Each structure stands twice: as C-alpha cells, then as structure tokens.
Amino acid sequence: MIGGLGALDALSGSMRLGGVSGPLTPVAPSVSTSDFASAVAEAASRTIHTLGQAETVSMTALEGGNVQTREVVDAVMSAEQTLQAAISIRDKIVTAYLEVSRMAI
C-alpha cells in the first residue's frame, strides 16, 4: 500500500452502504471538517515519516552501514510513491477549491 493514501482509506471508511438484501444505496457520509483536517494531517505525517525513513536508510548506506542495496531501493521507491500520491491529493484539493470558488452564489 502506498503510505500517502492512508487519508483516502480513512475518508472512504466513513461512507457506509445500506440495503444488504436490495440494491446498494449510499448513506450520506458523516465526515465533519475536523475529521477531514485530521485525515489530511495524518496523511501528511505519514508522508513525512516515509520520506524520513528513506533518507535515513540512504544515509546509512552511504556511510557504509550494514544496509542492503535492496533495502535502499525499496525505501526510495516507497518514498517516491508516497510523494507522488501526496502531490496528487494536493492537486485534487486545489482543483476542488477552485471549482467551489467559481460557483455562483
């Protein structure tokens, strides 16, 4: 799993589907502003943690520590995926904000 997508997992967990015997109908999500803010903050902290881990593993390898090349590659690839996911989420939030700001009142 990509570390930066934890916020999406948290947000998708807030939507429940009802009507087990009949057709599935979405129930209105009960996400408040603080829940969204905490989900974004958690995703940001996971991203920072993943990037920090990759940096630590890379520096340990450069200093001649007991780190396999595979571990360095895995850490860097994970950090890259996490950063790409975070940038994508940021872009979606900015796009949504711009769309809302253009709405006629």
BELPE-V453568 format. One record per backbone hydrogen bond with DSSP energy under -1.0 kcal/mol. CO is the residue of the C=O (numbers start at 0). NH is the residue of the N-H. E is the energy in kcal/mol with one decimal. If there is no record, write none. Layout:
co->CO nh->NH e->E
co->CO nh->NH e->E
This chain:
co->1 nh->4 e->-1.6
co->2 nh->5 e->-1.3
co->4 nh->8 e->-1.9
co->5 nh->9 e->-2.2
co->6 nh->10 e->-2.5
co->7 nh->11 e->-2.9
co->8 nh->12 e->-1.6
co->10 nh->13 e->-1.1
co->11 nh->14 e->-1.2
co->15 nh->26 e->-2.0
co->17 nh->24 e->-1.0
co->24 nh->17 e->-1.9
co->31 nh->35 e->-2.0
co->32 nh->36 e->-2.6
co->33 nh->37 e->-2.4
co->34 nh->38 e->-2.2
co->35 nh->39 e->-2.5
co->36 nh->40 e->-2.5
co->37 nh->41 e->-2.4
co->38 nh->42 e->-2.2
co->39 nh->43 e->-2.4
co->40 nh->44 e->-2.4
co->41 nh->45 e->-2.3
co->42 nh->46 e->-2.2
co->43 nh->47 e->-2.5
co->44 nh->48 e->-2.3
co->45 nh->49 e->-2.6
co->46 nh->50 e->-2.5
co->47 nh->51 e->-2.4
co->48 nh->52 e->-2.3
co->49 nh->53 e->-2.1
co->50 nh->54 e->-2.1
co->51 nh->55 e->-2.5
co->52 nh->56 e->-2.7
co->53 nh->57 e->-2.4
co->54 nh->58 e->-2.7
co->55 nh->59 e->-2.4
co->56 nh->60 e->-2.1
co->57 nh->61 e->-2.3
co->58 nh->62 e->-2.0
co->59 nh->64 e->-3.0
co->60 nh->63 e->-1.3
co->64 nh->66 e->-1.9
co->67 nh->71 e->-1.6
co->68 nh->72 e->-2.5
co->69 nh->73 e->-2.7
co->70 nh->74 e->-2.4
co->71 nh->75 e->-2.6
co->72 nh->76 e->-2.6
co->73 nh->77 e->-2.4
co->74 nh->78 e->-2.2
co->75 nh->79 e->-2.4
co->76 nh->80 e->-2.5
co->77 nh->81 e->-2.4
co->78 nh->82 e->-2.5
co->79 nh->83 e->-2.4
co->80 nh->84 e->-2.2
co->81 nh->85 e->-2.4
co->82 nh->86 e->-2.4
co->83 nh->87 e->-2.2
co->84 nh->88 e->-2.5
co->85 nh->89 e->-2.5
co->86 nh->90 e->-2.5
co->87 nh->91 e->-2.1
co->88 nh->92 e->-2.3
co->89 nh->93 e->-2.4
co->90 nh->94 e->-2.5
co->91 nh->95 e->-2.5
co->92 nh->96 e->-2.4
co->93 nh->97 e->-2.5
co->94 nh->98 e->-2.2
co->95 nh->99 e->-2.3
co->96 nh->100 e->-2.4
co->97 nh->101 e->-1.1
